[in-house]
Amino acid sequence: MFHGTYTALVTPFRDQRVDYDALEKLVDAQIAGGVDGLVANGTTAESPTLTHEERDEIIRVVIRRASKRCKVLAGTGSNSTEHAIAATRDAEKLGVDGALIVAPYYNKPSQEGLFRHFTTIARATKLPIMLYNIPGRCAVDINADTVERLARACGNIVSIKEASGSVERVGELRRRLPESFTILSGDDGLTLPFLAVGAIGVVSVASNIFPAEVSALVRAFRSGDHMTARQMHARMLPLFRDLFVEPNPVPAKTALSWRGAMSAEVRLPLCEMSSENQARLRRTLEEFET
């Protein structure tokens, strides 16, 4: 169901309001760059700071602008199962192709609690679901046993965005899950290693800025041109590193602002990059683009 390059879209702001014109241009740039899908209202979108009305309107705008040229997923996860169900049903009504649902954060549920959380959501919607495992943000890990249970229990849980940072985990998931269940990297810098052990794509932050390059890396590997993929990975590695020198999506939005694509604005508790890190990111971008 989900494979290739998906861009975790940033949310452009101007004067602390969502800049929908800039969002539409960003969608066009992603599709022109060859991405396979877009994720609205994910972590990179600063979703915790968006109002309910903004989240719905962002989905509407992205779907309308994409106009079936690629798939559109919506981040609908929450640490409240009922809130996640409501958000997923809203996104389903708006016409998304699937839901990206992060593990519950802050509550720190057991593996049984995670299983019940995700199965309850899955049974409340017809949308295909991509699980999102990112223990560094959620303080809880969806372990391989639980992912396997979920894949068997719910036919619409079909994919996982794996951001545990573990190549071994991806290999274990691939060994235990049916081929129809897809694994996507949740870390740009680990895309190539993850592909090598069974992932089939990436949910990328870097592709906000370089959609063609990230898409080309994934396509090269999947077509069997591993040497080209390795060379592209090596060239992009400094970029993957420095786009996370401060909390995501601050560096990505800063880079996009230098291109004139949008304001660098973020919402508190995020703030602008330090001058030192801005200089570092500029150097990295200049080296990459020369």
N, C-alpha and C positions, 0 to 999 in steps of 0.2 A: 504494500500500500504506500508506504513512505520511504523514499530512497533519494539519493543524490544530495544536492546542496539546498538547504533551507536557510534563509536569512532570518535571524532573530532581529526584527526591525527595531531600530531606535524610535522614540517618539519625539519629533521635533517640537520645540516650544518657542514661542516668541511672546515676550512680555507675560510670561508664565501661563499663557494659554496654548493649547495644542495648535500648531501651525499645520493646518490640513493641506494647504497648497504645497508646502514642502514635503509633506508625507506622500502626496500623490506623485510628485517628481521622484521621490525616493523609490516608490514602487515601480515606476517606469524604468528607472536606472537598473533596478535589480533584474527585471524581466529582460531588458536589453542585454544584460550581462550573462544571461543564460541560466539563472537559478531555476531549480525545480519547484520551489515553494517558498512561502513567506509565513512567518510566525508573528502575529499581532499580539500585543499585550503580554509578552513574556517578561522575564527578568530584565532583559536589555531595554525593554520599553518603559522601565521605571513603573511597572504596573502597581506597586504598592501605593504610589502617590496619585494614581489616576482615579477620578470619580467614576461611579457606575455609568453615568451618562457619557463621559469621555470614552470609557472602554467600549461601549456599544457603538458610538459614532466612529471610533477608529476602525472597528471591524467592518462597519458599513463602507467606509471610505476605501479600505484596502480591498475588499471584495469587489466593489464597483470599479475601482481603477484596474485591478488585475484582470477583470472581465474574462475569467476562465482561461487566461493565458498560462497560469500556473496554479498549483494548489495553495489554499490559504488555511492555516491552522490558527486557532486562538488559544492563548494561555488562559485556562479557566480554573486553575488549581487554587486551593485555599487550605488553611489549617482547620477549617470547619467543613465537615462533610456536606452539611446542608447548603452552605454558601457555595461550595464547589458544584453541587448539583444545579443550583439555580443559575450560576454563571454558565455552566455547560449547556443547559437547556436554552438560555438566552442566545448563546452563540449558535446553537443548532437552528433556532428560528431565523437567525440572520443569514444563514446559508453557508457557513464554513464547511470545509472538507474534513475537518477533524479537530480534536481538542488535545492540547498539550497540558498534561496535568502533573504538577510537581508534587513531590512527597510533602506531607504536612510538616510545616516548620514550627518550632517553638514547643509544641506539645510533646515531642519525642515519643510517639507511640511505639508499641511492640510490633514485631513482625506480624502477629495476628491482627493487631489493630490496623496496620497498613493494608493487609489483605482485605479486611472488611471495608475499609475506607474506599479502596479502589473498586472493589466489586459492587459496592452500593452505588457509586457514581456510574459505573459502566452499565448497570442494569436500569438506570434512569434515563439513558439516552441511546439513540441509534448511531451516534457518531462513532467512527473509529477513533481510538484513543492511543496517543503516544505517552507513555510514562516518562517522567523526568526525574532522574536520580542524580541529586547533587548534594551529597552529605556535607560538604563544606559550608553550604548556606542553610541547610535544613536541620543539621545536627542529628540526622537519622539516615540510615542507608537502607535502600530497598535491596535486600540480599538476593542472591541468585535463586535460592529456594522459593522465595516469595514471588519473584518474577515468573518462574516456571509455573507455580500454582495459579497465578493470575492469567497466564496465557492459556492454561488448560480450562480454567473456570469461566472465562469470559471471551466469547468469540470476537468481540469488538475491541479488545485490548491487543493491539497488533504490532506495537513498536515501542522502543525505548530510546530516549536521549540519555546517553550514559556519560555523566560528568564526574565520575568517581576518581578519575585520573589513573585508573588501573587497567593496563593492557591485559593482565591476567584475568580480570573480571570479564572483559569483553570476550576473550577466548572461551571462558567457562560458559558464558551465556550462549555463545554461538554453538557450543557443543551440546547444550541441553535443550535448546529451543528449536521448534520447527523452522525450516528455511523461510517460510512465509512471514515469520515474525522478524521484523527488521531492527537492526541496531544502528543508531547514528551517534557519532561522536558529539559530545557537548563541549569539547575543548578544541579550539582551532589548532593549537600546537601539537595535539595528539591525533589529529585526523589520519595522517598517514600510518602511524603505528596501529591505530585501531582498525583501519581498512585491512591491514596485513593479517589480522587475526579474526576477521569476520564481520566487521562493520560494513555498512553499505552506503554511508554518506555522513553528513555533518549538519548540525544546526549551528550556524556560524555567526559570529559577531563581525569578523574581519570582512565578510562579504558585503556588509553595509557600504564599505569603501571600495573594495576590490571584488565585485561579484564575478567578473569574468575569470579572474585568476584563481579564485577558490573553486569555482565550478570546473575549470580546466584541470586542476589538480585531481579532483575526485574522478572526473571522466577519464583522465589518463590512466589512473590506477585500475579503474573498472574495465577499461578496454584492454588491459594487459600490458600497457606501456609503463612498466614499473620504473624504468630508468628516468623517464620524463617526470613522473610523479615525484620521484625522490629528489630530482634537481629542483623542481618547483618548491617542494617542501623546504629544502635547504635555503633557497633564496628568500622565502617568506618567513622563515623562523624568527629573525629579529623583529619583524612586524608583528607576528603573533605574540611575541614577548612584550613589546612595548605598548601594545594596545590594551594591556592589562597592568601597566605600571602604576595606575591608580584605579579605583573601583569602576567597574563596568557600569554604564556606558560612557563615562566621562571622557576617556581618551578618544573613543570612536566619534563622539559628537564634536569634540574639539577638531579632529581631523576633517570631518565633514564641513565644519564651519570655515576652515581655511580654504576649502574648495568653493565656498559660497553657496553650498547646498542647503544650509540651515543655520540657525543660531546654535551656539555651543551651550545654551542654557540647559541646566538640569534643575530638578526640584530638591529642596532640602528633604532629607539630611545629606544628600550629595551636594558637592560644591565644585567650583572650577579647579582645573589642574594648577599645580604649583608652576611657577615660571621655570624652575629647573627641569621638571618633567616635560613641560611643553617644548623646551629646547631639545631635550633628548628625543622626543617623538618626532619633531621636525627633521632632525638629522636622519633618523631611521627612514622616514617617508621619502626624503630626498635621495638617499642612497638606493632605496628600492626602485624609485621611479627613473633613475638615471641609467 
